[in-house]
């Protein structure tokens, strides 16, 4: 009974602590649903992509590749490469995932996002370690909000013939920029951030025809630098 009570308490605490990020994700998700549907996605495709991928930046890159006619394989590779940073996040969650059943590990990995790092930092500020169910509660709520808001955006898009006319095509970028300060953890993030942004800038300025791949190589390079610095 005690273990069950602690599990429920951790679930609710994780859901509570992620609420600020969930509100931001709702705005981001609604904008993505609008843009995805206007780009030719059906409601079911938008819903399924959000539920299975659960990665805003990866979904945006994949969507960009698909609408540009690059093909499914290129879209999957681009989205997966951009989300390589999740490997670092799941590595930092090792203490919470170790010795868990395989299905709990798989679920925990699927729910891992940048917000998971913020949750772990919140737990540390209380002088505690983030438990599996604490991270699960936060991740599950964020997933529900993300899928629901994406669905809302997809439905609303039917009444908005031209998102660009209302500035909605820029909404995702605006929300992402607003979230950046919350992802900054201090000087240790400077090297990977500069590496990623530098590579993106080089691509855009020198080979604009391949600018769509800039985020892919920038993300991979930034993740590599972050991994090397973490090992140090």
N, C-alpha and C positions, 0 to 999 in steps of 0.2 A: 504494500500500500504506500509505503514511504517513497519507494522508487517511482511509482506511478505519479504521486503528487509532485515530486521534483521534476519529472518529465513534463507534466502539464505546466508547471510554473516556468520552466525554461522555454517552452514553446510560446507562451504568452509574453514573456519578457523579450524574446527575440522579435516577435511580431511588433511589440510596442516600440522597441528601439529602432526598427527599420522604417517606421512611419514617415519621417521626413523625406527619406529617399524614395519611399513608395509614392508620395505626392508628386515628386519630380518625375518619376517613371511614368506616372499616369499622363502627364503632359506630353512626354516624349513618345509614349505608346500611341496616344491619340493621333499625334502628328504622323507617326509612321503608318498607322492604319489608313489615314487619308491619302498619303503619298503612294502607298503600295497599291491601293485600289485604283487610284487615278493612273497608275502605271500599267494597269492591266491585270492585276491580281484579283481573283474572286474573293468573296468573303471567307470561304473555306480555306483557301490557300493562305490568306493573311493570318487566319486563326491558327492553322496548323504550324505555320512557320514560327510564329511567336511562341507556341507551346513547346515545340521540339528544339528550336535553336536557342531561344531565351537569351539573346544577346543583341542589344540594340545596335551597336556599331557594326557587328558582323552581319546583321540583317540588312543594314543600310548598304554596305559594300556589295553584298550578294545581289540585292535589288538593283543597284547601279549596274552591275555586270550583266544581269539578265536583260534589263531594259536597253542596254547598249548592244545587245545581240551577241554577247561573248559566249553564251552557252551555259548549260547547267554545271558542267565540270569546272569551268573557270570560276563560276560564282561560288561553288562549294569550296574550292581551293582558296579563293580570296577571303571568304568569310572565316574559314578555319585558321588561316594564317594570322588574320587580325586578332583572333581570340587565343592565340598561343600564350598570352599573358595569364590565361586561366590556369595553365600548368603551374605557374608560380603561386597562384592563389591556392590551388588545391594542395600544393606542397606545404604551404604555411598552415593548412588545416589538418595536417597529418595527425596531430595529437588527438583531434576530435574524431577522426575517421578510423584510426588504427584499431584492430581487433573487433571491428564491426562486421555483421553479415554482409555478403557481397551486394545484396540489394540495397542495403542502407548506404554503403559506400557509393554505389552507382547513383542513387538518388541525391546524396550529398554533393557529388561532383556535378550533377546536372544543375543543382540549385546554386552552385558557386558562382558568384559575380564579384565585381569590384566592391559591391556593398558588403560582401562577406568580410573583407579586410576592415571596413569601417566598424562592423559589428564586433570583430575581435578586439579592435582598439577600444571600443566602448566597454567591453568586458574587462579589459586590462585596467581601465581607469577606475573600475570598481574594485580592483584588486583580485579579480577572478579570471579563470581561464574560460574561453568560450567552449561550452559543451556541444555535443552533436545536436541535441534537441534545441538548444538556443539558436544555433545556426540554421537548423531545419525550419524553425518557426519563422525566422526572418526571411529566409529564402523562399519558403512556400507562399508567404503573404505577398512578397514582391512578384513572384511568378503569376499569382492570381490577378494582381493589379495590372501587370503588364499585358496578359492575355485579354483581360476584360477591356482595358483602355484601347488596345489595338482593335478589338472588335467594335467598340463604339466609334472609333475613327473610320473604320471601314463602312459602317452603316451611315454615318454622317456624310461621307463623301458623295453619296448619291444625290444629295441636295446642293453640292458645291461643284459646279461644272469646271471651275478653274481655280485650284488652290493658290496659284501664284498671284492671282488678282487680289487675294486677301493676305498675302505674305505668309501663307501656311507652308509653302515649300521651304521657307527658311526657319520654320519653327523648330525642327529637329536640331539644326545647327545651333540655334540660340540656346536651347535647353542644354545641349551638350557643353557649350561654353560656360553656361552658368554652373554646371556641375563640376567643372575642372578644379576650382579652389578646394572643394571638399575632398578631391582625390590626392591633393598635394600633401605629402607627409614630411616634408622638410628637405634639407640640402641633399640627402641621399637620392632623391628622385631627380635631381638636376641633370645628371649625366644621361640617364635613359630618355628623359624628356627632350633634352637638346639633341640627342642622337636621332630620335624619331622625327622631330620637327625639321631638323637639318636635311635629312634624306628626302622628306616630303617636299621641302622647298627646292632642292636640287632637281627632283623629277619635274615639278611644275614649271620651273624656269628653263630647264634645258631640253626636256623631251615632253612637252605638253600633250602630245598625242597619246602618251602612255601614262598620263596623270592618274588614271584609274587604278594603276598598280602602285602608286606612291604610298597609299596607306598600308598596303600589304607589306612592302619592304620596310617602311618606317616602323610598323608595329613589330615585325620580326627582329629588326636591329635593336630597337629599344628594349624588347624582352630579353635579348641575348645580353646586352649591357647590364640590365637589371639583375639577371641571373649571375653573371660574373661578379658583380659587386656584392651580391648577397653571399656568395661563397667566400669572399674575402672577409 
